[in-house]
């Protein structure tokens, strides 16, 4: 994340402090200045590290792991699924290169393909052969790619092994399903049991913070421990000391990663404010926490989570009391207190969320409100279940069973809230500034003017939404892959391929309002065409599937729409040349799509092709095109589904030139984004998402 976002977040707090006491401003400015200075020294240290002389070389290294290895996100490289791998932060302590052996102490990121990596624990030393690469991650000196077998140099300590047994015990007791996978995440930040689809639902519904160890986790656990200590110690001093020790152990249990230490610092601010009953005067404490975190780990200032933690904490301290006072005029006190935290946090965090993700989910307020009653019971009971799991797994399972209905409730809320549209806004600095100005106007302008302005803006946004209510064909922007949607009306559509990412195709179909897929065509088995399948069919009714089960001559009909399969035949061909090729004819347009079909089979069917209005260009516009095939189609519009800056050189310049020679208007997803086509009696109108003038829209 660019440092300007965190800098602006801190400056916003500084501006607020200008109207308050001077000491607040001093603390905040000091935090910013110290963080910038420490980061400069750390940056210089990493850049001057000796390992920079060995980029793009291979070596045998010894590492000390500083985090748990975690399974990387399922990745697709072109047509192939990449094998699973594990990623971890580590300290490089010995480097055996071509010029000798060096003793070092520099932070690195290591990616390991050896599946035994999943059993490694922080603190262990390993020896492994790696390739040294320059890393884009600012907190490390290098990226190490290891495809060899791991040699364990030291076994985990008893302390590390004991903590691992607790984590594994809670994971085993939680069982399966989305509800079960939620419990380890809410208690210990362990999301290893969660599916990609469920993670996407949590993200879209605004509930992801529940499965990341946050200040709320520390506040709940510390409040519970402090309450328990009253039965053991009479004086508050000993209770607080015992609570502090318990929190240190909790940090070790959930792993002292930068995000955990950040959460602990933010939670300390909230607890101090609560204990001293000076919530409105706790900005100096927040500034101290910012300074402590940034001095200890200056890279936090470039982490989006840091900016969100700072702003969310500030919102709870500064804005939540005002919301409670406002709502108490018309609502019961408990309801007002429940609604205030998510609203305050969302208002303060909204500019950074938009800058990072490019959208806001208004339903996240309701989702957080519905989920809030279940958070504390799950956290406390799950914490107890985790602690006793190595001693009595049976009791641990009983405790988890008691809170599992609550976890199921949160999972249900996430699924429900994820089904609503989100407000998509331009990413980056523009989106940040727009939302900041809007929030400032809402807070400072009379309510009647604000309400009128919001109604006007949202009305204009709806009228100018992409792709609008009248479209026939959309080529989704799903990266380096294919994903096309053909409108059948009544929230129904034919889908041709699902791209490489379930989240991207699901987002596209939600934007288009598609709830039913009567015909799903998967042209061939390459990952960039089928890896997104789970996202396409999630919460949607699916009818017929064509995937290796249709041959030349097969047909389908939907009202006045006629679909004919022109390929494959019964011969033996490679995967690309076995792609399902279809021609679709309606009174308003004709369309041809053929997956990754290449010249070998393009030349075979070229003689039977006739002109079409829309051609989804085969194989992402690669150079492998048969000229007679393209000239036979002679499309009005050529759609190229391709990822930006892909490593394959797609689309090829000669392919684009050929398309233009036959009179086609070329649109491509890498430069135009999603492409929508409106057709009336074979006259086409094209709208693209990246060139659409509205900077915000509902999806």
Secondary structure, 3 states (H helix, E strand, C coil): CCHHHHHHHHHHHHHHHHCCCHHHHHHHHHHHHHHHHHHHHHHHHHHCCHHHHHCCEEEEEEEEECCCCEECCCCEECCEECCCCEEEEEEEEEEEECCEEEEEEEEEEEEECCHHHHHCCCCCEEEEEEEEECCCCCCCCEEEEECCCCEECCCCCHHHHHHHHHHHHHHHHHCCHHHHHHHHHHHHCCCCCCCHHHHHHHHHCCCHHHHCCCHHHHHHHHHHHHHHHCCCCCCHHHHHHHHHHHHHHHHHHHCCCHHHHHHHHHHHHHHHHHHHCCHHHCHHHHHHHHHHHHHHCHHHHHCHHHHHHHHHHHHHHHHHHHHHHHHCCCCCHHHHHHHHHHHHHHHHHHHHHHHHHCEECCHHHHHHHHHHHHHHHHHHHHHHHHHHCCCCHHHHHHHHHHHHHHHHHHHHHHHHHHCCCCEEECCHHHHHHHHHHHHHHHHHCCHHHHHHHHHHHHHHHHHCCCCCCCCCEEECCCCCCCCEEEEEECCEEEEECCCCCHHHHHHHHHHHCCCEEEEEECCCCCHHHHCCHHHHHCCCEEEEEECCCCCCCCEEEECCEEEEEEECCCCCCCCHHHCCEEEEECCCCEEEECCCCCHHHHHHHHHHCCCCCEEECHHHHCCCCCHHHHHHHCCCEEEECCCCCCCCCCCCHHHHHHHHHCCCEEEEHHHHCCEEEEEECCEEEEEECCCCCCCEEEC
